[in-house]
């Protein structure tokens, strides 16, 4: 921010008691009427007007963001693409500890054929904590090809059932359409699976 002469305009929490959503501009731009308003998911929207001078005309104009015509449904849909990307490419997420306050904002994702050892959330850099881990990578010219599958014999279905039952689905799915409800259920099930069903490596047939 200092290097690029940026200024941060939001001083109110936007998710619980945390200020996680920022509005930053260069110091030559003006923000008017900034207000933390209604929720989208578990974040609150930030409503403001951004004054921008048109450099191609002598008459000064103002350009402002038109939130009344914004497509917030499409914005929410974009968030589900990460889950689809992980499922489509057999990716797994290894970090389950918060890295900024009480929030998991930093991810460590690999394909299921790679192993992560000794993952640990350690010292801070700025307002984020570092993630320290070892990534095991074998020489593709010498290794025996394996694949990872869910090991249901070692699964803890009681804890998985307990985790899935801890969510308030009535609140999570309030005012959601069928596709959005499906994506919420899919996300929670995938997370509980990662938490309570270990994987094992097997040789392909």
Secondary structure, 3 states (H helix, E strand, C coil): CCCCCEEECCCCCCECCECCCCCEEECCCEEEEEEEEEEECCEEEEEEEEECCCCCCCCCCCCCCCHHHCCHHHHHHHHHHHHHHHHHCCEEECCCCCCECCECCCCCEEECCCEEEEEEEEEEECCEEEEEEEEECCCCCCCCCEEEEECHHHCCHHHHHHHHHCCCHHHHCCCCCHHHHHHHHHHHHHHHHHHHCCEEEEECC
